Structure formats: structure tokens, C-alpha cells
């Protein structure tokens, strides 16, 4: 009952949020700051870390369209967070509105001109990844959806194909994919055969090879400015911590797998920059900043680095946040919102580290600088 009341209060507060945002916008105008976006659009591809509602429209158990998800946003939206995701903060930093999900019935007409979000919870680089959750849109599927966008949704708003080509070339494309290929594939040997077939090194090679081909497809569809987001230290998330008997911090075996992937992703960034004319790839380093938050939480304002604000069992990682479950009250002091995903407070810090002019966790330049090229 209390949770239901909280959800009703949260929904009512949505209008307050809108008012606050309007006041903030008017304040910016009053101080004479530039309000023009740094890029015409942002196209987003990935998994539940940045899914903002696509899975709401799929027959899947990988959904977050219920309370208490969205409790600090105002209502549940399908984001796997208590509030905003990294790309929500990122879009704002680039002068764009929140980017709508591709599958939303409202994502049509002029609403698509500032970009679309194709991310789908449980999605991976490999098509089979996450299949035990039910329907999800793999990275290949998301690329196919983008092809629909450029062939059907966008052309009516451009006078010629060259205008559309220029618009796409100036837009920012963000790809955050790969986590599920580990936690919902390779690290589930009873469900998937990948760990029985591939060593840690050859599996990372497989993922990077597939990803390289997928990114080339995006390039030939018109993408030029692409951000490749590294995988965070998955061995530190509550779901992984709940599976080990010790309390010795993060699961290093899992983090070592991630490191193998990230090192290859950094190399892929350089390779693609050299091989695809007119492209500019940026690597976003989420691993180091996330590791720093976990090992030195007080420095970033956190007091709980290893348990979910909303979850069940050991570290809140045995069973993730359930409908109408009562979450912690001090959410901004937690690194993890549920068994798998960070809180809004963490997302804000990660966005600040790469989407701002002074961002240092991107290579070779920040996303803020990339948008202005």
C-alpha cells in the first residue's frame, strides 16, 4: 500500500519536474548562454543500461515499467534506474532533449529529428545473448531498425539525399553493448555453450570481430561520429557478488574477462578511425571511473558501494527489484540501484566524465568535443 501511494505521489510530481525544467530553461535564456544543440541528433544503441522504454513494447521479462523504477524520474518509463541514465544526462549536455525510444508510438513525425534510442534490455552483440528473458532486440536488430529510420522516417524532412547524409554525418551515434554477452551468456554455462566452446581470449576476439562488422554496417548507413562505450567492472555488480561466498570485494575473474574485451575495444577504436574515411570513433572508459567509485566511494559521495538499493538476497543481488518493492530511502548514497544497474547519481558522474568540455574519460577526445566536429 505504501509503495502504491509512493507511485501515485511520484506520478503527481511529474508535473513539478516539468515546471522545474521550464524554469531551468528560462534561467539559461536569461543568462544569455547558448541554447543551440551541439549536434543535430543522437542515435543510441545498446542494452538495459540505456534502454529508455523499448522493452515496454516487447513480450519479455526484461522490463522496468513498474514501480519503484523511475521513482526519482517521476514515474516508471522503462529505464532500469531510479531516475536518469547516462545518455539522458549526455543528451542534455549536448543541448538535446531526452531521446525517445524507437518502439514508442510517439516516435514519429518531427519527434525523430533529434534522434532515437534503439537500446533493448538483455540485448547483446551476439543474437542469442539474453534469449532466456524472451524477446529483445539484439545489436543486429537495432541496426536494422536504424535502417528503417533512414529509409522511411527521416527522408520526408530533408530536401535531398545529400542533406540527409550531412545530417547523419553531424549526428552522434552512441553504442553501449557487450555486458550481456558476458553476464547473460558466457557466465551462464548451464544455459549457453559459449564458455564451453571459447576461451576467455577467443570469446573476446569473437565479440570484437562481430562488433567491428556491425559498426561497419552503421558506417555504410551514414554514421560517422561514433562513441564506443567500454564495459564496466561486472565483477562488482550485486548479482555477481551474490554468487560468491567471500566478502573480498569484486569478483576478479569476471573483471578479468571484461578487461580482455575493453583492451580490444580500445584497439578497435583506433583501427576503425584509420580504416573508415571520414569517421571519428571515440572510446568511453567507464571501467576505470566505476572502479574508482567502488573502491573509494566516499570520494564520490557514496556510502554503500556493494549492495542494491532495490534488490533481494545477498547484496540485493539474488533477485532484482520487484514490482512495488520498497527501495532504500538514501538512493543517492548507493552506487547500485538494483542487482545489475547503477543509480541516477552514478550515471550523472559517468556522464560528467565524458559529455562535458572537461571530460577526461574518453579517448582521444570527449563526446562534447566530438559533437562539435
C-alpha atoms as one frame of an Amber mdcrd trajectory, in Angstrom:
protein
   0.000   0.000   0.000   2.777   2.428   0.909   4.563   1.671  -2.346   1.348
   2.298  -4.320   0.951   5.671  -2.595   4.570   6.464  -3.380   3.960   5.713
  -7.052   0.934   7.967  -7.092   2.944  10.730  -5.466   5.718  10.139  -7.989
   3.304  10.463 -10.901   1.923  13.673  -9.459   5.433  15.048  -9.081   5.976
  14.648 -12.829   4.248  17.965 -13.372   6.528  19.558 -10.809   9.516  18.193
 -12.717   8.218  19.735 -15.926   7.846  23.078 -14.178  11.392  22.873 -12.828
  12.777  22.069 -16.271  10.908  25.044 -17.748  12.334  27.336 -15.064  15.834
  25.989 -15.748  15.420  26.656 -19.466  14.204  30.203 -18.853  17.137  30.767
 -16.479  19.602  29.736 -19.192  17.989  32.151 -21.625  18.087  34.939 -19.041
  21.835  34.493 -18.562  22.456  34.702 -22.293  24.010  31.245 -22.666  23.889
  29.412 -25.970  20.878  27.119 -26.261  21.566  25.686 -29.712  22.397  21.952
 -29.618  25.988  20.954 -30.335  24.767  18.199 -32.654  21.541  17.815 -34.657
  20.721  14.384 -33.245  21.832  11.487 -31.094  21.208   7.867 -32.081  21.589
   5.380 -29.232  22.233   1.628 -29.399  22.718  -0.761 -26.504  21.200  -2.686
 -23.612  19.386  -2.103 -20.313  21.955   0.422 -19.119  20.440   2.888 -21.587
  17.121   1.315 -22.667  14.547   4.028 -22.027  11.386   2.097 -22.827  11.790
  -0.097 -25.896  11.297  -3.323 -23.951   7.958  -1.991 -22.696   6.639  -2.956
 -26.118   8.135  -6.478 -26.221   6.991  -9.816 -24.758   9.864 -10.150 -22.302
  10.605 -10.436 -18.610  13.396  -7.870 -19.049  11.255  -4.831 -18.287  11.372
  -1.926 -15.876   7.953  -0.379 -16.473   6.778  -0.702 -12.883   7.348   0.997
  -9.547   9.730   1.608  -7.904  11.700   2.021 -11.165  11.606   5.700 -12.113
  10.851   6.815  -8.561  13.154   9.834  -8.963  12.152  10.440 -12.573   8.517
  10.912 -11.587   7.087   7.615 -12.842   8.275   4.312 -14.408   9.415   4.790
 -18.004  11.180   1.533 -18.787  14.566   2.851 -17.652  16.374   0.350 -15.423
  17.144   3.039 -12.900  15.611   5.168 -10.177  15.949   8.188 -12.469  18.017
   9.254 -15.451  20.525   7.193 -17.415  23.959   8.255 -18.647  22.636   9.054
 -22.131  19.818  11.160 -20.640  22.411  13.348 -18.959  24.544  13.164 -22.090
  21.767  14.398 -24.357  21.188  17.366 -22.061  24.893  18.200 -22.072  24.797
  18.326 -25.867  21.745  20.610 -25.848  19.274  17.925 -26.901  16.012  16.808
 -25.286  15.623  13.323 -23.848  15.866  10.961 -26.825  12.672   8.888 -27.366
  12.615   5.079 -27.701  12.270   3.779 -31.255   9.335   1.478 -30.447   7.246
   4.164 -28.761   4.129   5.123 -30.740   5.138   8.741 -30.145   8.407   8.302
 -32.043   7.160   9.550 -35.360   6.984  12.737 -37.363   9.275  15.539 -36.270
   9.838  13.835 -32.917  12.556  11.706 -34.519  14.655  14.625 -35.763  16.727
  14.902 -32.577  17.468  11.185 -32.651  16.121   7.851 -31.462  17.053   5.304
 -28.823  17.127   1.694 -30.080  18.616   0.145 -26.916  16.952  -3.012 -25.627
  17.381  -4.686 -22.247  19.071  -8.117 -22.431  20.473  -7.327 -25.902  23.977
  -8.254 -26.914  26.461  -8.259 -29.745  25.528 -11.898 -30.329  21.949 -12.552
 -31.415  21.456 -15.408 -28.936  22.544 -13.394 -25.896  19.776 -12.878 -23.336
  17.323 -15.210 -25.064  16.206 -16.708 -21.729  14.444 -13.410 -20.959  12.239
 -13.660 -24.020  12.071 -11.036 -26.751  14.814  -8.424 -27.025  16.386  -6.530
 -29.904  19.986  -7.578 -30.465  22.515  -5.079 -31.799  21.942  -6.522 -35.285
  18.234  -5.915 -34.836  18.829  -2.368 -33.649  20.896  -1.647 -36.751  18.007
  -2.947 -38.870  15.683  -0.551 -37.040  18.032   2.322 -37.770  17.917   1.344
 -41.443  14.135   1.800 -41.266  14.642   5.215 -39.702  16.856   6.482 -42.512
  14.775   4.916 -45.298  11.275   5.757 -44.043  11.160   8.095 -41.045  13.739
  10.766 -41.883  13.585  11.366 -45.684  10.324  13.408 -45.609  12.117  16.116
 -43.609  15.042  16.599 -45.998  15.021  18.166 -49.424  17.621  15.803 -50.839
  19.611  12.700 -50.001  22.725  14.837 -49.598  21.002  16.890 -46.868  20.114
  13.687 -45.016  23.665  12.412 -45.449  25.058  15.631 -43.972  22.609  15.476
 -41.061  23.685  11.913 -40.235  27.368  12.807 -40.560  26.955  15.590 -37.977
  24.916  13.450 -35.555  26.400  11.494 -32.642  25.982   7.710 -32.500  26.458
   6.022 -29.141  26.950   2.266 -28.811  26.904   0.692 -25.343  26.774  -3.064
 -25.868  28.592  -6.174 -24.660  27.762  -6.543 -20.953  25.020  -9.086 -21.603
  27.308 -11.145 -23.798  29.056 -11.922 -20.527  26.510 -11.883 -17.687  23.676
 -13.270 -19.828  25.698 -15.615 -21.991  29.332 -16.541 -21.267  28.894 -16.526
 -17.475  25.815 -18.765 -17.655  27.351 -22.128 -18.665  24.174 -24.077 -17.919
  22.167 -22.042 -20.408  24.706 -21.111 -23.089  27.512 -23.079 -24.727  29.874
 -20.145 -25.337  32.101 -20.782 -22.301  32.397 -24.441 -23.315  33.488 -23.527
 -26.840  35.646 -20.416 -26.377  38.454 -19.479 -24.041  38.291 -16.034 -22.438
  40.621 -14.643 -25.110  38.929 -16.239 -28.124  35.496 -15.162 -26.872  36.656
 -11.556 -26.617  38.081 -11.887 -30.137  34.722 -13.226 -31.370  32.785 -10.343
 -29.835  35.132  -7.700 -31.239  35.058  -9.287 -34.705  31.251  -9.290 -34.722
  31.150  -5.761 -33.331  33.574  -4.495 -35.966  31.320  -5.783 -38.742  28.260
  -4.251 -37.084  29.927  -0.858 -36.731  30.933  -1.002 -40.383  27.255  -1.521
 -41.238  26.371   1.611 -39.270  29.101   3.470 -41.120  27.723   2.458 -44.516
  24.261   3.545 -43.357  25.658   7.039 -42.740  27.051   7.111 -39.200  30.340
   8.980 -38.873  30.735  10.153 -35.261  30.546   7.053 -33.075  31.117   6.561
 -29.353  32.078   3.053 -28.236  31.334   2.581 -24.543  33.548   0.138 -22.668
  32.080  -2.436 -20.307  32.066  -1.511 -16.610  33.572  -3.867 -13.968  30.825
  -6.511 -13.999  32.536  -8.373 -11.172  31.454  -5.565  -8.838  27.692  -5.657
  -9.503  25.441  -7.138  -6.786  24.238 -10.021  -8.976  27.818 -11.283  -9.337
  28.730 -10.593  -5.694  25.743 -12.660  -4.565  27.163 -15.741  -6.290  30.426
 -15.901  -4.317  30.881 -16.909  -0.694  33.638 -14.450   0.194  33.427 -10.768
   1.022  36.713  -9.822  -0.588  35.379  -7.154  -2.908  34.740  -7.547  -6.613
  34.928 -10.872  -8.444  38.277 -10.541 -10.198  37.686 -13.480 -12.527  34.722
 -11.634 -14.032  36.552  -8.314 -14.201  39.427 -10.003 -15.998  37.015 -11.091
 -18.741  35.815  -7.513 -19.106  39.383  -6.225 -19.297  40.103  -8.558 -22.208
  37.123  -7.133 -24.095  37.861  -3.483 -23.281  41.512  -3.684 -24.338  40.393
  -4.982 -27.719  37.670  -2.338 -27.961  40.250   0.419 -27.470  42.319  -1.072
 -30.275  39.206  -1.347 -32.466  38.574   2.373 -31.948  41.976   3.190 -33.439
  41.629   0.634 -36.230  38.261   1.963 -37.389  39.447   5.567 -37.245  42.252
   4.607 -39.612  40.218   2.414 -41.960  36.849   4.155 -42.415  37.306   7.505
 -44.249  35.588  10.467 -42.643  34.749   8.581 -39.452  35.651   9.548 -35.899
  35.387   6.898 -33.196  35.678   7.736 -29.502  36.182   5.210 -26.702  34.337
   5.951 -23.449  36.167   4.485 -20.460  33.503   3.547 -17.924  35.588   0.791
 -16.341  38.099   2.993 -14.508  35.704   5.596 -13.171  33.285   2.912 -11.988
  36.119   1.005 -10.325  37.196   4.187  -8.594  33.694   4.727  -7.235  33.542
   1.189  -5.873  36.998   1.270  -4.247  36.748   4.836  -2.907  33.015   5.547
  -2.596  33.278   8.363  -0.059  35.283  10.437  -2.534  32.213  10.478  -4.791
  29.628  10.893  -2.036  28.569   7.240  -1.711  28.349   5.125   1.436  27.055
   1.817   0.024  29.271   0.512  -2.807  28.329  -3.165  -2.996  24.589  -3.616
  -2.401  21.459  -2.829  -4.384  19.140  -0.083  -3.245  16.292  -2.249  -4.542
  17.004  -5.965  -4.599  16.727  -9.187  -2.625  19.078 -11.689  -1.035  22.805
 -11.334  -0.550  23.938  -7.812  -1.557  20.469  -7.399  -3.049  21.782  -9.411
  -5.970  19.938 -12.742  -5.757  16.699 -11.326  -7.140  16.451  -7.891  -8.676
  13.959  -5.135  -7.838  10.374  -6.469  -7.798   7.099  -4.625  -8.529   6.118
  -2.309  -5.661   9.177  -3.312  -3.637  10.249  -0.674  -1.130  13.656   0.710
  -2.187  16.183   2.361   0.092  15.454   5.957   1.029  19.011   7.299   0.673
  19.306   6.408  -3.009  21.992   8.978  -3.801  24.317   7.209  -1.362  24.097
   3.901  -3.240  26.189   3.017  -6.270  23.764   0.319  -7.395  20.043   0.809
  -7.900  19.176  -2.846  -8.494  21.055  -6.125  -8.937  22.624  -5.001 -12.214
  22.322  -1.258 -12.791  23.752   1.925 -11.247  21.781   4.692  -9.603  20.985
   8.025 -11.187  23.720   9.580  -9.030  26.345   7.305 -10.598  25.015   7.944
 -14.093  25.404  11.683 -13.580  29.074  11.249 -12.621  29.807   8.992 -15.598
  28.152  11.467 -17.966  30.117  14.351 -16.457  33.349  12.458 -17.126  32.835
  12.326 -20.888  30.000  14.542 -22.134  31.426  17.800 -20.831  34.164  20.006
 -22.222  36.462  18.961 -19.392  35.634  15.250 -19.638  38.711  13.059 -19.258
  37.338   9.507 -19.522  37.086   9.432 -23.315  39.742   8.725 -25.933  41.005
  10.509 -27.985  38.553  13.376 -27.305  35.402  13.908 -25.231  31.905  13.404
 -26.601  31.372  17.127 -26.085  34.266  17.816 -28.466  33.156  15.092 -30.877
  29.742  16.704 -31.216  31.314  19.967 -32.387  33.430  18.455 -35.158
